Amino acid sequence: MNILEPSQLVFNGTELQLDQLDLRTLQFLMPTFPRLNGQLAGRATLDSSWLDVRFQNADLTHTDGSGPATRMVGAGRVTFGENITTYDVAMTARPFSFTTFARAYTDGRIPLKGEYNGPIRLQGTTDDLSITTDLRGPAGSLAYDGRVDSDSIGGYALNGVFTFANLDLRTLLDTAVTPVTSLNGSATVNVRFDSLFN
């Protein structure tokens, strides 16, 4: 192991146990890492090199303050380039907390609330990320299959298909000004915008 040359650090079935990892540490080491606040804890088995990490048997929890935690289990690969990070990840949310994620994500305002279970598949980079997911929770079920540009420098974009069943917008957005709904259907979206707030 050569810690002075990170590219020469190799994992061979290394069992990693995290009691607490501040995500700001990863952002300092890898500037392309998403601007997400909070703490990670859990375990995973690592293979390959430091800059091209394959992981399996992952069971990770994300927290930010006293809000509900997100727990993700699964496997994947993260490749750190000089200016870009590439993801190929297949995880299952048990659950994914939109409430905590909205507070922890520093690049924009996310209106969704609540905890949802289901598979999440990510492939690509933050400015061209393929996302396939099917989440179920207190507001019903919400699925997305398409691409996302979450690079705040170049703006944001969605290009894909949302599918929803028994969707209650009042619960999903956690606001009394939104009517109670039970929506079923799908919507094809192709939109670009300068900020999540707008």
Secondary structure, 3 states (H helix, E strand, C coil): CCCCCHHHCEEEEEEEEEEEEEHHHHHHHCCCCCCECCEEEEEEEEEEECCEEEEEEEEEEEECCCCCCEEEEEEEEEEECCCCEEEEEEEEEEEEEHHHHHHHECCCCCCCCCEEEEEEEEEEECCEEEEEEEEEECCEEEEEEEEEECCCCCCEEEEEEEEEEEECHHHHHCCCCCCCCCEEEEEEEEEEECCCCC
